[in-house]
Amino acid sequence: GNVGEDTGRDIVSTIQDGLGLARGGPDVGGGGSGEVLSVTPVVRPGRPVELRRQNPRVGDPNDAVVVSLIVGVMTVESRVHLGILGQMLSQVAYNELRTRQQLGYVVNAGEVQVSNVHLISTVVQGNTLPADAMEAAVEQVYLELMPAWLANLSEAEFQSYRSSYKSALLKPALTTKDEFDHFWSPVSHQGQCYGLRNEMLKYLEDSVTDKAPLVKAWDELVNPKEGIRQKVVVKYFANATARPSKQEAERLWKAHGVPTGALPLLAREYDEALLLDRADSATRVSLAKAGGYFPQALHCSLPPDEDTTVLAEVARGQARVSRGARGGSAFLGLDVLGLDA
């Protein structure tokens, strides 16, 4: 442009000083290296986090709750598992919380992607129950209803969900916006993940042939045998925001049908929870100091198959032998296969 380099640097330094940033940029993800961040860093809470606030809309009688469980950095496998499980959760949560319990006119549930991190999340808004009770109802969906629903899922029903998910993967772009949305992610990630859908399709076809992988993935996420879940809860209250005691919370869990076997997990999370009354940049910095960030990794391909790895090693060995005897791996054509060592 028409701004000299020295003038440009002075402008950037002035902005950084005004924002209170260290010279060279904030030390997040890029490590001060000046590299463009292609994956936005996501804070790793390290413990359950609960935000409790008054409903900011004056006179609004509604409470609201968002209950999210963090899966972790996305992989090909987790994308497929949660892609299907998210559809199922959406149906189960709506049928239970909206249709049967009539907890509110807003009930949404499913998978959520935040940068390269995967979550499942449920949102409920209404004036039937306070937010703490709504959280207990969501936990019943996670810990009781979804496992029961998966256990009773017939082969025909599973294949219907699987077929629907496969069709979504294969659906071509129909508009300019569709095409832009399809290609923007790998472009913004500097050329990574162009073959992601092919890898997801391969995993779906080869490894998700029945409901067992979905049952296993859900159980590991919502009901770990030890420790606690990576859980973030946001609650807005029309009235009082005081947290119920542990005994009161346990009564809520039982009243809303949380299975007895899951009560120790919820009790551990109650004790470990970090309570917040605001969500801003200072809160983010505090959480990051305690738990750090999730790796800014993109897992866009399946781990190499064991048999394929063995064959590749054999091919490399043959290439080395051929180089000694015939003058190079190009003789076998292995260089174009990427097997040159």
C-alpha contacts under 8 A as a table, 3 or more apart, distances in Angstrom:
res1	aa1	res2	aa2	distance
1	G	4	G	7.86
3	V	7	T	6.38
3	V	8	G	6.28
4	G	7	T	5.26
4	G	8	G	6.09
5	E	8	G	5.02
5	E	9	R	6.20
6	D	9	R	5.17
6	D	10	D	6.28
7	T	10	D	5.09
7	T	11	I	6.29
8	G	11	I	5.13
8	G	12	V	6.31
9	R	12	V	5.15
9	R	13	S	6.11
10	D	13	S	5.09
10	D	14	T	6.11
11	I	14	T	5.14
11	I	15	I	6.35
12	V	15	I	5.18
12	V	16	Q	6.17
13	S	16	Q	5.02
13	S	17	D	6.08
13	S	23	R	6.73
14	T	17	D	5.18
14	T	18	G	6.14
15	I	18	G	5.04
15	I	19	L	6.23
16	Q	19	L	5.16
16	Q	20	G	6.04
16	Q	21	L	4.95
16	Q	22	A	6.84
16	Q	23	R	6.61
16	Q	25	G	7.45
17	D	20	G	5.00
17	D	21	L	5.97
17	D	22	A	7.49
17	D	23	R	7.70
18	G	21	L	7.70
21	L	25	G	6.48
21	L	26	P	6.16
22	A	25	G	5.82
22	A	26	P	6.12
23	R	26	P	7.91
24	G	32	G	6.00
24	G	33	S	7.96
24	G	34	G	7.12
25	G	32	G	6.02
25	G	34	G	7.43
26	P	31	G	7.88
26	P	32	G	6.59
27	D	30	G	6.56
27	D	31	G	4.83
27	D	32	G	5.15
28	V	31	G	5.74
28	V	32	G	7.44
28	V	41	P	7.27
29	G	37	L	7.01
29	G	40	T	7.82
29	G	41	P	6.18
29	G	296	Q	7.33
30	G	33	S	5.55
30	G	34	G	6.55
30	G	35	E	5.79
30	G	36	V	7.28
30	G	37	L	6.47
31	G	34	G	7.88
32	G	35	E	7.84
37	L	40	T	6.41
38	S	188	S	6.17
38	S	189	H	4.92
38	S	190	Q	6.86
39	V	115	S	6.42
39	V	116	N	6.90
39	V	189	H	6.89
39	V	296	Q	5.85
39	V	297	A	7.71
40	T	115	S	5.75
40	T	116	N	7.72
40	T	296	Q	7.32
41	P	115	S	7.35
41	P	293	Y	6.39
41	P	294	F	6.86
41	P	295	P	7.67
41	P	296	Q	6.18
42	V	114	V	7.52
42	V	115	S	7.11
42	V	117	V	7.35
42	V	293	Y	5.56
42	V	294	F	5.78
43	V	284	R	7.35
43	V	287	L	6.95
43	V	288	A	5.56
43	V	291	G	7.21
43	V	292	G	6.08
43	V	293	Y	4.36
43	V	294	F	6.22
44	R	287	L	7.57
44	R	288	A	6.79
44	R	291	G	5.26
44	R	292	G	5.58
44	R	293	Y	4.79
44	R	294	F	5.49
45	P	48	P	7.02
45	P	49	V	7.06
45	P	230	Q	7.24
45	P	287	L	5.91
45	P	288	A	7.16
45	P	290	A	7.40
45	P	291	G	5.24
45	P	292	G	7.52
46	G	230	Q	6.92
46	G	290	A	7.18
46	G	291	G	4.81
47	R	228	I	7.78
47	R	229	R	7.74
47	R	230	Q	6.17
47	R	231	K	7.23
47	R	272	E	6.47
47	R	273	A	6.33
47	R	274	L	7.11
48	P	228	I	7.98
48	P	229	R	7.13
48	P	230	Q	5.84
48	P	231	K	4.72
48	P	232	V	5.85
48	P	233	V	7.96
48	P	269	E	6.28
48	P	272	E	6.44
48	P	273	A	4.57
48	P	274	L	6.19
49	V	231	K	6.34
49	V	232	V	4.83
49	V	233	V	6.23
49	V	273	A	5.35
49	V	274	L	4.79
49	V	275	L	6.18
49	V	276	L	7.49
50	E	232	V	5.96
50	E	233	V	4.71
50	E	234	V	5.85
50	E	235	K	7.57
50	E	273	A	6.57
50	E	274	L	6.09
50	E	275	L	4.98
50	E	276	L	6.05
51	L	233	V	6.25
51	L	234	V	4.75
51	L	235	K	5.97
51	L	275	L	5.95
51	L	276	L	4.60
51	L	277	D	5.63
51	L	278	R	6.75
51	L	279	A	7.54
52	R	234	V	6.40
52	R	235	K	5.00
52	R	236	Y	6.16
52	R	237	F	7.68
52	R	241	T	6.45
52	R	275	L	7.25
52	R	276	L	6.22
52	R	277	D	5.34
52	R	278	R	7.74
53	R	235	K	6.32
53	R	236	Y	5.02
53	R	237	F	6.29
53	R	241	T	6.50
53	R	277	D	5.68
53	R	278	R	7.18
54	Q	236	Y	5.38
54	Q	237	F	4.85
54	Q	238	A	6.20
54	Q	239	N	7.02
54	Q	240	A	7.62
54	Q	241	T	6.57
55	N	58	V	7.28
55	N	60	D	7.24
55	N	62	N	7.73
55	N	63	D	7.12
55	N	236	Y	4.95
55	N	237	F	5.13
55	N	238	A	5.34
57	R	60	D	5.53
59	G	238	A	7.93
60	D	238	A	6.59
61	P	127	N	6.09
61	P	238	A	5.31
62	N	125	Q	6.49
62	N	126	G	4.89
62	N	127	N	4.51
62	N	237	F	7.14
62	N	238	A	5.65
63	D	125	Q	5.82
63	D	126	G	5.65
63	D	127	N	5.90
63	D	129	L	7.45
63	D	130	P	5.82
63	D	131	A	5.48
63	D	235	K	7.46
63	D	236	Y	5.43
63	D	237	F	4.69
63	D	238	A	5.45
64	A	123	V	7.42
64	A	124	V	5.65
64	A	125	Q	4.20
64	A	126	G	6.46
64	A	130	P	7.94
64	A	131	A	5.70
64	A	134	M	7.99
64	A	235	K	5.72
64	A	236	Y	5.08
64	A	237	F	6.78
65	V	123	V	5.78
65	V	124	V	5.46
65	V	125	Q	6.53
65	V	131	A	5.61
65	V	132	D	7.98
65	V	134	M	6.83
65	V	135	E	6.57
65	V	233	V	7.10
65	V	234	V	5.58
65	V	235	K	4.53
65	V	236	Y	6.46
66	V	121	S	6.83
66	V	122	T	5.64
66	V	123	V	4.51
66	V	124	V	6.67
66	V	135	E	7.90
66	V	233	V	5.57
66	V	234	V	5.08
66	V	235	K	6.61
67	V	121	S	5.57
67	V	122	T	5.39
67	V	123	V	6.69
67	V	135	E	6.82
67	V	138	V	7.33
67	V	231	K	7.46
67	V	232	V	6.27
67	V	233	V	4.67
67	V	234	V	6.74
68	S	119	L	6.41
68	S	120	I	5.61
68	S	121	S	4.17
68	S	122	T	6.54
68	S	231	K	5.77
68	S	232	V	5.23
68	S	233	V	6.17
69	L	119	L	5.51
69	L	120	I	5.44
69	L	121	S	6.45
69	L	221	L	7.71
69	L	222	V	7.61
69	L	229	R	6.94
69	L	230	Q	5.76
69	L	231	K	4.62
69	L	232	V	6.48
70	I	117	V	7.64
70	I	118	H	6.18
70	I	119	L	4.40
70	I	120	I	6.73
70	I	229	R	7.69
70	I	230	Q	5.21
70	I	231	K	6.11
70	I	232	V	7.73
71	V	74	M	7.89
71	V	117	V	7.29
71	V	118	H	5.29
71	V	119	L	5.26
71	V	120	I	7.51
71	V	221	L	6.71
71	V	230	Q	7.48
72	G	117	V	5.29
72	G	118	H	5.54
72	G	119	L	7.32
72	G	294	F	7.56
73	V	116	N	5.70
73	V	117	V	4.39
73	V	118	H	6.15
73	V	294	F	6.98
73	V	295	P	7.22
73	V	297	A	7.38
73	V	298	L	7.96
74	M	78	S	5.94
74	M	79	R	6.45
74	M	116	N	5.78
74	M	117	V	5.43
74	M	118	H	5.58
74	M	298	L	7.41
74	M	299	H	6.67
75	T	78	S	5.12
75	T	79	R	6.10
75	T	298	L	7.65
75	T	299	H	5.02
75	T	300	C	6.64
75	T	301	S	7.83
76	V	79	R	5.26
76	V	80	V	6.51
76	V	196	L	7.48
76	V	199	E	6.81
76	V	200	M	5.67
76	V	203	Y	7.60
76	V	299	H	6.64
76	V	300	C	6.06
76	V	301	S	6.26
76	V	302	L	6.24
77	E	80	V	5.34
77	E	81	H	6.16
77	E	200	M	7.24
77	E	203	Y	6.96
77	E	302	L	7.71
78	S	81	H	4.99
78	S	82	L	5.82
78	S	83	G	7.93
78	S	118	H	7.94
79	R	82	L	5.47
79	R	83	G	5.64
79	R	200	M	7.52
80	V	83	G	4.98
80	V	84	I	6.38
80	V	200	M	6.37
80	V	203	Y	7.77
80	V	204	L	6.84
81	H	84	I	5.61
81	H	85	L	6.02
81	H	213	P	7.48
81	H	214	L	5.88
81	H	217	A	7.03
82	L	85	L	4.69
82	L	86	G	5.34
82	L	111	E	6.13
82	L	120	I	7.82
83	G	86	G	5.39
83	G	87	Q	6.78
83	G	111	E	6.80
83	G	165	Y	7.45
84	I	87	Q	5.37
84	I	88	M	6.59
84	I	161	Y	6.79
84	I	162	R	7.14
84	I	165	Y	6.60
85	L	88	M	5.01
85	L	89	L	6.00
85	L	110	G	7.63
85	L	111	E	7.80
85	L	214	L	6.96
85	L	218	W	7.87
86	G	89	L	5.05
86	G	90	S	6.10
86	G	109	A	7.33
86	G	110	G	4.10
86	G	111	E	4.84
86	G	120	I	7.21
87	Q	90	S	5.24
87	Q	91	Q	6.63
87	Q	110	G	6.31
88	M	91	Q	5.33
88	M	92	V	6.27
88	M	110	G	7.89
89	L	92	V	5.08
89	L	93	A	5.80
89	L	109	A	6.22
89	L	110	G	5.72
89	L	146	M	6.93
90	S	93	A	5.46
90	S	94	Y	6.09
90	S	108	N	6.52
90	S	109	A	4.63
90	S	110	G	5.21
91	Q	94	Y	5.35
91	Q	95	N	6.08
92	V	95	N	5.28
92	V	96	E	6.17
92	V	141	V	7.47
92	V	145	L	7.48
92	V	146	M	6.90
92	V	149	W	7.91
93	A	96	E	5.26
93	A	97	L	5.69
93	A	98	R	7.54
93	A	107	V	7.51
93	A	108	N	7.47
93	A	109	A	6.44
93	A	122	T	7.79
93	A	138	V	7.73
93	A	141	V	6.34
94	Y	97	L	5.43
94	Y	98	R	5.08
94	Y	99	T	6.46
94	Y	107	V	5.98
94	Y	108	N	6.80
94	Y	109	A	7.56
95	N	98	R	5.90
95	N	99	T	4.91
95	N	100	R	6.19
96	E	99	T	5.82
96	E	100	R	4.98
96	E	101	Q	6.07
96	E	141	V	7.75
97	L	100	R	6.09
97	L	101	Q	5.06
97	L	102	Q	6.06
97	L	103	L	5.74
97	L	104	G	7.76
97	L	107	V	6.98
97	L	124	V	7.98
97	L	137	A	7.48
97	L	138	V	7.83
98	R	101	Q	5.92
98	R	102	Q	4.64
98	R	103	L	5.69
98	R	104	G	6.12
98	R	105	Y	6.83
98	R	106	V	7.60
98	R	107	V	6.11
99	T	102	Q	5.53
102	Q	105	Y	7.70
102	Q	128	T	7.63
103	L	124	V	7.41
103	L	125	Q	7.44
103	L	126	G	5.90
103	L	127	N	7.31
103	L	128	T	5.43
103	L	129	L	6.77
103	L	134	M	7.66
104	G	107	V	6.85
104	G	124	V	6.61
104	G	125	Q	5.35
104	G	126	G	3.87
104	G	127	N	6.63
104	G	128	T	6.73
105	Y	125	Q	6.73
105	Y	126	G	6.29
106	V	123	V	7.33
106	V	124	V	5.61
106	V	125	Q	5.16
106	V	126	G	6.96
107	V	122	T	7.34
107	V	123	V	5.55
107	V	124	V	4.69
107	V	125	Q	6.76
108	N	122	T	5.68
108	N	123	V	5.15
108	N	124	V	6.80
109	A	120	I	7.53
109	A	121	S	5.58
109	A	122	T	4.15
109	A	123	V	6.25
110	G	120	I	5.65
110	G	121	S	5.74
110	G	122	T	6.68
111	E	118	H	7.27
111	E	119	L	5.78
111	E	120	I	4.39
111	E	121	S	6.26
112	V	118	H	6.01
112	V	119	L	5.01
112	V	120	I	5.71
112	V	121	S	6.65
113	Q	116	N	6.76
113	Q	117	V	5.79
113	Q	118	H	4.85
113	Q	119	L	6.26
114	V	117	V	5.21
114	V	118	H	6.47
114	V	119	L	7.74
116	N	296	Q	7.08
116	N	297	A	7.33
116	N	298	L	6.80
117	V	294	F	7.76
122	T	138	V	7.15
124	V	134	M	7.17
126	G	129	L	7.20
127	N	130	P	7.12
129	L	133	A	6.05
129	L	134	M	6.21
130	P	133	A	5.55
130	P	134	M	6.37
130	P	237	F	6.97
131	A	134	M	4.89
131	A	135	E	6.18
131	A	235	K	5.96
131	A	236	Y	6.81
131	A	237	F	6.46
132	D	135	E	5.17
132	D	136	A	6.58
132	D	235	K	7.72
132	D	244	P	7.95
132	D	249	A	7.95
133	A	136	A	5.06
133	A	137	A	6.40
133	A	252	L	6.16
133	A	253	W	7.99
133	A	256	H	7.92
134	M	137	A	5.00
134	M	138	V	6.30
135	E	138	V	5.05
135	E	139	E	6.24
136	A	139	E	5.03
136	A	140	Q	6.38
136	A	252	L	6.27
136	A	253	W	5.20
136	A	256	H	6.12
136	A	258	V	7.41
137	A	140	Q	5.12
137	A	141	V	6.62
137	A	253	W	7.68
137	A	256	H	5.49
137	A	257	G	7.68
137	A	258	V	7.93
138	V	141	V	5.06
138	V	142	Y	6.38
139	E	142	Y	4.95
139	E	143	L	5.84
139	E	144	E	7.88
139	E	253	W	7.91
139	E	258	V	6.60
140	Q	143	L	5.22
140	Q	144	E	5.20
140	Q	145	L	6.40
140	Q	253	W	7.85
140	Q	256	H	6.55
140	Q	257	G	5.81
140	Q	258	V	4.68
140	Q	259	P	7.50
141	V	144	E	5.69
141	V	145	L	4.72
141	V	146	M	5.81
142	Y	145	L	6.48
142	Y	146	M	5.69
142	Y	147	P	7.55
142	Y	222	V	6.50
143	L	146	M	6.67
143	L	147	P	6.65
143	L	222	V	6.51
143	L	223	N	6.91
143	L	258	V	6.65
143	L	259	P	7.02
143	L	262	A	7.23
144	E	147	P	5.73
144	E	148	A	6.22
144	E	257	G	7.64
144	E	258	V	6.41
144	E	259	P	6.28
145	L	148	A	5.13
145	L	149	W	5.91
146	M	149	W	4.93
146	M	150	L	6.07
147	P	150	L	5.14
147	P	151	A	6.10
147	P	215	V	7.32
147	P	218	W	7.66
147	P	219	D	7.48
148	A	151	A	5.01
148	A	152	N	6.27
149	W	152	N	5.25
149	W	153	L	6.07
150	L	153	L	5.01
150	L	211	K	7.79
150	L	215	V	6.52
151	A	215	V	7.77
153	L	157	E	6.24
153	L	158	F	6.49
154	S	157	E	5.17
154	S	158	F	6.18
155	E	158	F	5.08
155	E	159	Q	6.12
155	E	210	D	7.40
155	E	211	K	7.92
156	A	159	Q	5.16
156	A	160	S	6.25
157	E	160	S	5.06
157	E	161	Y	6.51
158	F	161	Y	5.27
158	F	162	R	6.14
158	F	210	D	7.16
158	F	211	K	6.52
159	Q	162	R	4.87
159	Q	163	S	5.87
159	Q	210	D	7.81
160	S	163	S	5.14
160	S	164	S	6.16
161	Y	164	S	5.11
161	Y	165	Y	6.19
162	R	165	Y	5.17
162	R	166	K	6.15
163	S	166	K	5.04
163	S	167	S	6.14
164	S	167	S	5.14
164	S	168	A	6.37
165	Y	168	A	5.11
165	Y	169	L	6.44
166	K	169	L	5.11
166	K	170	L	6.33
166	K	201	L	6.99
166	K	204	L	7.73
167	S	170	L	5.09
167	S	171	K	5.90
168	A	171	K	5.16
169	L	197	R	6.47
169	L	201	L	7.09
173	A	176	T	7.59
173	A	178	D	5.01
173	A	179	E	5.18
173	A	182	H	7.60
174	L	178	D	6.21
174	L	179	E	7.40
175	T	178	D	5.07
175	T	179	E	6.38
176	T	179	E	5.14
176	T	180	F	6.14
177	K	180	F	5.01
177	K	181	D	6.03
178	D	181	D	5.16
178	D	182	H	6.09
179	E	182	H	5.04
179	E	183	F	6.34
180	F	183	F	5.43
180	F	184	W	5.73
181	D	184	W	5.30
181	D	185	S	7.20
182	H	185	S	6.84
183	F	186	P	5.87
183	F	187	V	6.23
183	F	194	Y	7.81
184	W	187	V	5.06
184	W	188	S	5.87
185	S	188	S	5.20
185	S	189	H	6.16
186	P	189	H	4.91
186	P	190	Q	6.42
186	P	191	G	5.13
186	P	192	Q	5.17
186	P	193	C	5.34
186	P	194	Y	5.64
187	V	190	Q	5.23
187	V	191	G	5.12
187	V	192	Q	7.34
188	S	191	G	7.29
189	H	192	Q	5.53
189	H	193	C	7.76
191	G	194	Y	6.83
192	Q	298	L	7.91
192	Q	300	C	7.63
193	C	196	L	5.02
193	C	298	L	7.83
193	C	300	C	5.18
193	C	301	S	7.78
194	Y	197	R	7.84
195	G	198	N	5.37
195	G	199	E	6.43
195	G	300	C	7.38
195	G	301	S	7.68
196	L	199	E	5.14
196	L	200	M	6.22
196	L	300	C	5.21
196	L	301	S	6.43
197	R	200	M	4.95
197	R	201	L	6.03
198	N	201	L	5.06
198	N	202	K	6.13
199	E	202	K	5.05
199	E	203	Y	6.22
199	E	300	C	7.42
199	E	301	S	5.74
199	E	302	L	6.47
200	M	203	Y	5.15
200	M	204	L	6.10
201	L	204	L	5.03
201	L	205	E	6.09
202	K	205	E	5.18
202	K	206	D	5.98
203	Y	206	D	5.22
203	Y	207	S	5.37
203	Y	208	V	6.83
203	Y	302	L	7.72
204	L	207	S	5.69
204	L	208	V	4.91
204	L	209	T	7.19
205	E	208	V	6.32
205	E	209	T	6.67
206	D	209	T	6.83
207	S	213	P	8.00
208	V	211	K	7.02
208	V	212	A	7.87
208	V	213	P	6.40
210	D	213	P	7.30
211	K	214	L	5.35
211	K	215	V	6.28
212	A	215	V	5.12
212	A	216	K	6.20
213	P	216	K	5.15
213	P	217	A	6.06
214	L	217	A	5.09
214	L	218	W	6.11
215	V	218	W	5.33
215	V	219	D	6.18
216	K	219	D	5.25
216	K	220	E	6.17
217	A	220	E	5.32
217	A	221	L	6.25
218	W	221	L	5.17
218	W	222	V	6.14
219	D	222	V	5.55
219	D	223	N	5.41
219	D	224	P	7.03
220	E	223	N	5.83
220	E	224	P	5.29
221	L	224	P	6.45
221	L	229	R	7.44
222	V	229	R	7.20
223	N	229	R	7.97
223	N	262	A	7.11
223	N	265	L	7.70
224	P	227	G	6.91
224	P	228	I	7.03
224	P	229	R	7.25
226	E	265	L	7.95
227	G	265	L	7.69
227	G	268	R	7.98
228	I	265	L	6.53
228	I	268	R	6.86
228	I	269	E	6.15
229	R	269	E	7.62
236	Y	241	T	7.99
237	F	240	A	6.55
237	F	241	T	5.99
244	P	247	Q	7.90
244	P	248	E	5.62
244	P	249	A	5.90
245	S	248	E	5.08
245	S	249	A	6.07
246	K	249	A	4.99
246	K	250	E	6.14
246	K	267	A	7.39
246	K	270	Y	7.12
247	Q	250	E	5.09
247	Q	251	R	6.36
248	E	251	R	5.10
248	E	252	L	6.39
249	A	252	L	5.04
249	A	253	W	6.31
250	E	253	W	5.05
250	E	254	K	6.26
250	E	263	L	7.47
250	E	267	A	7.67
251	R	254	K	5.21
251	R	255	A	6.00
252	L	255	A	5.04
252	L	256	H	6.20
253	W	256	H	5.36
253	W	257	G	6.50
253	W	258	V	5.36
253	W	263	L	7.61
254	K	257	G	5.27
254	K	258	V	5.56
254	K	259	P	7.50
254	K	260	T	7.63
255	A	258	V	7.71
258	V	262	A	6.91
258	V	263	L	7.28
259	P	262	A	5.56
259	P	263	L	6.93
260	T	263	L	5.39
261	G	264	P	6.99
262	A	265	L	5.37
262	A	266	L	6.57
263	L	266	L	5.17
263	L	267	A	6.09
264	P	267	A	4.95
264	P	268	R	6.17
265	L	268	R	5.22
265	L	269	E	6.32
266	L	269	E	5.03
266	L	270	Y	6.06
267	A	270	Y	4.98
267	A	271	D	6.38
268	R	271	D	5.24
268	R	272	E	6.22
269	E	272	E	5.02
269	E	273	A	5.76
270	Y	273	A	5.43
276	L	279	A	7.45
278	R	283	T	7.35
279	A	282	A	7.94
279	A	283	T	5.79
279	A	284	R	7.42
280	D	283	T	5.26
280	D	284	R	6.36
281	S	284	R	4.97
281	S	285	V	6.21
282	A	285	V	5.12
282	A	286	S	6.24
283	T	286	S	5.08
283	T	287	L	6.22
284	R	287	L	5.15
284	R	288	A	6.08
285	V	288	A	5.08
285	V	289	K	6.21
286	S	289	K	5.24
286	S	290	A	6.53
287	L	290	A	5.21
287	L	291	G	6.07
287	L	292	G	7.34
288	A	291	G	5.23
288	A	292	G	4.40
288	A	293	Y	6.32
289	K	292	G	5.71
299	H	302	L	7.82
304	P	308	T	6.68
304	P	309	T	6.27
305	D	308	T	5.11
305	D	309	T	6.11
306	E	309	T	5.09
306	E	310	V	6.31
307	D	310	V	5.13
307	D	311	L	6.26
308	T	311	L	5.09
308	T	312	A	6.12
309	T	312	A	5.07
309	T	313	E	6.25
310	V	313	E	5.11
310	V	314	V	6.25
311	L	314	V	5.04
311	L	315	A	6.12
312	A	315	A	4.99
312	A	316	R	6.17
312	A	339	L	6.98
313	E	316	R	5.05
313	E	317	G	6.24
314	V	317	G	5.06
314	V	318	Q	6.22
315	A	318	Q	5.03
315	A	319	A	6.10
315	A	334	L	7.94
315	A	339	L	7.01
316	R	319	A	4.98
316	R	320	R	6.31
316	R	339	L	5.96
316	R	340	D	6.54
316	R	341	A	6.37
317	G	320	R	5.21
317	G	321	V	6.40
318	Q	321	V	5.13
318	Q	322	S	6.10
319	A	322	S	5.03
319	A	323	R	6.11
319	A	328	G	7.45
319	A	329	S	5.18
319	A	332	L	7.34
319	A	334	L	7.16
319	A	340	D	7.02
319	A	341	A	7.94
320	R	323	R	5.15
320	R	324	G	6.55
320	R	328	G	7.80
320	R	329	S	7.17
320	R	341	A	7.69
321	V	324	G	5.35
321	V	325	A	6.40
322	S	325	A	5.01
322	S	326	R	5.41
322	S	327	G	6.92
322	S	328	G	6.31
322	S	329	S	6.42
322	S	331	F	7.76
322	S	332	L	7.81
323	R	326	R	5.42
323	R	327	G	4.58
323	R	328	G	3.76
323	R	329	S	5.56
324	G	327	G	5.97
324	G	328	G	7.11
326	R	331	F	7.22
327	G	331	F	7.50
328	G	331	F	5.99
329	S	332	L	5.56
329	S	333	G	6.51
329	S	334	L	5.84
329	S	335	D	6.19
329	S	340	D	6.56
330	A	333	G	4.76
330	A	334	L	6.15
330	A	335	D	5.66
331	F	334	L	7.84
332	L	335	D	7.97
333	G	336	V	6.03
333	G	337	L	7.30
334	L	337	L	5.08
334	L	338	G	6.56
334	L	339	L	5.47
334	L	340	D	6.11
335	D	338	G	5.31
335	D	339	L	5.85
335	D	340	D	5.06
336	V	339	L	7.62
337	L	340	D	7.83
